[in-house]
Amino acid sequence: MGDAMKSMWQRAGMVGAALAASQPALAEYAYNLQTPASGVAQDVFDLHNLIMLVCLGIFVVVFGAMFYSLLKHRKSLGHKAAHFHENTTVEIIWTVIPFVILVGMAYPAAKVVIDMKDTSNPDMTIKITGYQWKWGYDYLNDDISFYSNLSTPREQINGTAAKGEHYLLEVDEPMVVPVGKRVRLLITANDVIHSWWLPALGVKQDGIPGFIRDSWLKADKIGTYRGQCAELCGKDHGFMPIVVEVVSEEDYRAWVVKKKGATQAAVADNAKSFEIADLVARGEKVYQANCAACHQASGMGMPGVFPAINGSKVATGPIAEHINVVLNGRPGTAMAAFAGQLSDADIAAVVTYQRNAWDNKMGDLAQPAEIAAARGGAASEAGAPAAQ
């Protein structure tokens, strides 16, 4: 019997190893935390393992004593139940031992939590804002701002195409930070509570509207790290990934130059006039990144939840009202204001696309200058870069 059991466990181990080899991405943290890539994440990982060992020890002692008592002191062996009430010694023991265990666990846990909350002496600061359902990043030291949207194709989400390697964990604009630099994160939200969670770098902080909470990270390894919003923030909560690319100092500087060039290009676009075909092509990209989650790629919305754009009074009515809705949203509904999220050129493009896509063959268009006028002034230099 012993040889048979040993053989069975050996076969099980071989099968497990084969599965792990065939699915390396899953095997990395399918049964544990992600591989740490920062000092704080390593501390969290070590603390997790320590507490699990303590819990395992308590489990073995408590259930070992219980099963030993059940087996060795059962009635069939002639044992009779003892009749007693208070036992001061036993009560002291089962009070003191848990107290000592809890104090022993509290010390390393408090040390890690205090370290996680110490945001002093940063090398750079990034403000992170949660939206339904995207993230906004403002690099306060480098004067860079952009939005990060889910980039998983709608075909994969709708089940008409095979799922990609990073399904629902890929974005159009990742957050980029230099390796070895202490980065302070100022985290807030624009609408509902979100939570910025990046396990490999040991960060999890709620973003609450009207408040700024801070955290920090310092990556030890160059690479790409993925996380998600960890707060139930609405119907597309699962479509709000976080991607952070950790690069060398030299590559980070090159990225800063590139991003500032893209921002300048977006400002230049705001002063241009476009052909309707160019606006429609650009507007489709903006729509897929910002509108399709609620209104669907087909423009049909979700009955009873999100209205359709195809055939709507807004998209087939006066263009000025259409621009106003996209710019300022609809208070009291899930329709957000995009005035602070998109450039004039992008808003002109998405309005034009909505008015000429599907069955909305209006044949008209909006120019960036009209968006600037609707904002209430001269041409706007919106902080959000143009859609890629």
Secondary structure as GFF3:
##gff-version 3
##sequence-region A 1 388
A	DSSP	alpha_helix	2	22	.	.	.	ID=ss1
A	DSSP	alpha_helix	24	29	.	.	.	ID=ss2
A	DSSP	alpha_helix	39	72	.	.	.	ID=ss3
A	DSSP	three_ten_helix	75	77	.	.	.	ID=ss4
A	DSSP	alpha_helix	88	117	.	.	.	ID=ss5
A	DSSP	beta_strand	124	131	.	.	.	ID=ss6
A	DSSP	beta_strand	134	139	.	.	.	ID=ss7
A	DSSP	beta_strand	144	148	.	.	.	ID=ss8
A	DSSP	alpha_helix	154	157	.	.	.	ID=ss9
A	DSSP	beta_strand	175	178	.	.	.	ID=ss10
A	DSSP	beta_strand	183	189	.	.	.	ID=ss11
A	DSSP	beta_strand	194	198	.	.	.	ID=ss12
A	DSSP	three_ten_helix	199	201	.	.	.	ID=ss13
A	DSSP	beta_strand	203	207	.	.	.	ID=ss14
A	DSSP	beta_strand	213	217	.	.	.	ID=ss15
A	DSSP	beta_strand	223	229	.	.	.	ID=ss16
A	DSSP	three_ten_helix	237	239	.	.	.	ID=ss17
A	DSSP	beta_strand	241	247	.	.	.	ID=ss18
A	DSSP	alpha_helix	249	269	.	.	.	ID=ss19
A	DSSP	alpha_helix	276	290	.	.	.	ID=ss20
A	DSSP	alpha_helix	292	295	.	.	.	ID=ss21
A	DSSP	alpha_helix	319	328	.	.	.	ID=ss22
A	DSSP	alpha_helix	344	356	.	.	.	ID=ss23
A	DSSP	alpha_helix	368	375	.	.	.	ID=ss24
###
